[in-house]
């Protein structure tokens, strides 16, 4: 299997961060609002970084497995 359960959970968290970021930006609906300028972009950026981390993350090999 290409991704494990942990990878999929990280992907879901990243996608939820992106959705929440865009939703909060839309809800405030102001160009100069605090949430639209500072909070939402941080949520969106963290969501994209979480997705990148989920794609690149691999579990450590245990001693019993061949490398």
C-alpha positions as CSV (number, residue, x, y, z in Angstrom):
1,X,0.0,0.0,0.0
2,X,1.4,3.4,-1.0
3,X,0.1,5.4,2.0
4,X,-0.7,4.2,5.5
5,X,-3.5,5.2,7.8
6,X,-1.3,7.9,9.3
7,X,-0.8,9.5,5.9
8,X,-4.5,9.6,5.1
9,X,-5.3,11.1,8.5
10,X,-2.7,13.9,7.9
11,X,-4.2,14.5,4.4
12,X,-7.6,14.9,5.9
13,X,-6.4,17.3,8.5
14,X,-4.7,19.4,5.8
15,X,-7.7,19.5,3.6
16,X,-9.9,20.5,6.6
17,X,-7.5,23.3,7.4
18,X,-7.7,24.6,3.8
19,X,-11.5,24.4,3.8
20,X,-11.7,26.2,7.2
21,X,-9.3,28.9,6.0
22,X,-11.3,29.7,2.8
23,X,-14.6,29.5,4.7
24,X,-13.4,32.0,7.4
25,X,-12.2,34.3,4.7
26,X,-15.5,34.2,3.0
27,X,-17.6,34.6,6.2
28,X,-15.8,37.8,7.2
29,X,-16.2,39.2,3.7
30,X,-14.0,42.3,4.3
31,X,-10.9,43.2,2.4
32,X,-9.2,44.8,5.4
33,X,-10.5,42.5,8.1
34,X,-8.2,41.0,10.6
35,X,-9.3,37.4,10.0
36,X,-9.1,37.8,6.2
37,X,-5.7,39.3,6.3
38,X,-3.9,37.2,9.0
39,X,-5.8,34.2,10.2
40,X,-7.2,32.7,7.0
41,X,-3.9,32.8,5.1
42,X,-2.1,31.1,7.9
43,X,-4.8,28.4,8.0
44,X,-4.5,27.9,4.3
45,X,-0.7,27.8,4.3
46,X,-0.7,25.3,7.2
47,X,-3.2,23.1,5.3
48,X,-1.0,23.0,2.2
49,X,2.2,22.3,4.3
50,X,0.3,19.6,6.2
51,X,-0.6,17.9,2.8
52,X,3.0,18.1,1.7
53,X,4.2,16.6,5.0
54,X,1.5,13.8,4.6
55,X,2.8,12.9,1.2
56,X,6.4,12.8,2.2
57,X,6.0,11.1,5.6
58,X,7.1,7.5,5.9
59,X,7.0,5.4,9.1
60,X,10.4,4.2,10.4
61,X,11.4,0.7,9.6
62,X,11.4,-1.8,12.5
63,X,14.3,-4.1,13.2
64,X,12.5,-7.2,11.9
65,X,11.8,-5.7,8.4
66,X,14.3,-5.8,5.5
67,X,15.3,-2.4,4.3
